[in-house]
Amino acid sequence: MRPEDWNRVNEIYQQALERGISTFNTQSPSFEEWDAAHCKECRYVYEEDGVVCGWITIAPTSGRCVYKGAVEVSVYVDEAWQNRGIGTALLSHLCSESEKNGYWSLYSAIFSINESSIKLHEKCGFRVIGTREKIAKDRFGIWQDTTLMEKRSQMIV
């Protein structure tokens, strides 16, 4: 992912905001806010015919140095490009590259109603580690549960 990809990345994120099944956020951050909140490595886009149609990145789960290898995954695919294997390609790539960069625990908190995202994570080796019931209200005012999923690095024995 390059800074010049931001407009397209933001458009895809905006689609997710409008659908209301991927994030509790109600508005997109500025590039500066987004950039500061995410790890500098392991930012990827998926392009088809020069068009960014999906993206993935990681963010720290804690500022404490002992948790530097535990990160939260964000993956989004443009609605027009879904169900074509793009999410699988992005998440599979992230899983291998994140380990090379010293990350040992990939974590996702997924709206429990977002069955396709849960299936995608399972397909890429994530396991369910819990559920947070009625953790927050979505943009429509409906309480949502989140399914917590994790993939541990093979470097952890």
N, C-alpha and C positions, 0 to 999 in steps of 0.2 A: 504494500500500500504506500502510495506516495501522497504528499500534501495536495497535489493537483487532483487526486481522486476524491477529495473530501466532498465536493458538491454531489457527486453520484452516490457516495457512501451515505451522505445525509438524506438524500432522496429515498433510498431504500429504508433507512431507519424511520423516516417520516411515514412510510407505508405501514410499518409495524406499529407506530404510535396510533395511527388512525384505526387499525384493526383492534388494538387493545388486548392482544393475547400473548404479548411477548415482553412487555415492560410496564412497570408502574409509572414511568415518566410520562408526562403529558406534553412536553415540548423538547425539541432537539437542543442540545447544547451548542455553543459556538465551537469552532474547531479548536480554539485555544483551551477551552474547558475540557473538551473531549480528549485532546492530546495530553493534557496534564494528568488525566485520570487513568490512562492506559499505559501499559508497558511499551517501551520503544521498540522492542523486538517482537517478532511473531504477530505482525500486522499483515494480513494478506487480502487480496481481492481476487476474484475469479472473473476473468474477462472472456467474452465470446464475441468474435468479430470486432474487437476493439471497444466493446461496451462492458463496463463493470456491471455484473449482474448478481454479485454476492460478495460478502466480506466477512472476515473473522478477525478477532483480536482477543487479547487477554488483559486483565486488570488485576492489580494486587488485591488480595483478600484482607491484608493487614499491613500496617506500616512498620510492624515489629520485624526486625531482621531475621529472627528465627523462622518466620513464615515466608521468607523471600521466594521460596520455591512453590508456594501454594497460590494459585491464581484462578480467577473466575473467567470463564469463556463467554464471549458474545459472538453469535453467528446469525447472520441475516441474509436472506436471498430475496431478490426482487420477486414480487408476486407473479409476474409474467414468465419467470424462469424457474419456478418451483417444480418439483417432481421430475427433475432431469439429472439428478445425481450431483448437483453443485454443492449442496450442503455436505454431502458425504465426502466429496473431494476436498473441500475446505477443512472440515473437521479432521479428516485423516491426515492431511498435510500438517495441520497444527499439532496434532498429537506427536508426530515424529520430530518436528522442528522444535517444539517446546522442550522436549527432553534433551535435545542437543544444546539448548540454551540454559540448561540447569534447572528447569521446572519439574518438580516431581509429583505435583498433585494438581490436576485440572478439575475444576468444580463448576457446576452449572446449577442455577436455581431457575427452574422452568415452570411457567404457569401449568398447573396440572391439567387444565383443559386443552393445552397445546400438545395433543397426542403425537403429531408428526415430529415435533422437536424431540420429544421423549424417545420415540422410535429411532430417530437419527442418532441420538447419543448412544442408545443401546447398541445400534449397529456398529458404532465405532469403539465399542468396548467399555463404555461407561456403565456404572451400576447405580441403582437407586440406593441412597443412604438415609433417606428420610423424607418426611413431608412436614411442611409448616402449614397448619390449617388456618384459614382466614387470616393470613399474615397482613394483608392490606386490601384496600378497595382499588379496583381498576378505574380507568378514566370514565367509566359509565356508572360508577358508584356501587359496583357489585364486589362483595368480598371474594377474594381468590385464594386458593391454596397454591403453594409452590412445591414441586417435586425436586428434591435435592439429589443431584447425580455427581458422581466422581469417577475419575480414571486416574489410577496411580501408575507412576512410572515403573518400568522394569528395573531401574537402577536401585529401587528400594527392595531389599531382600529381607 
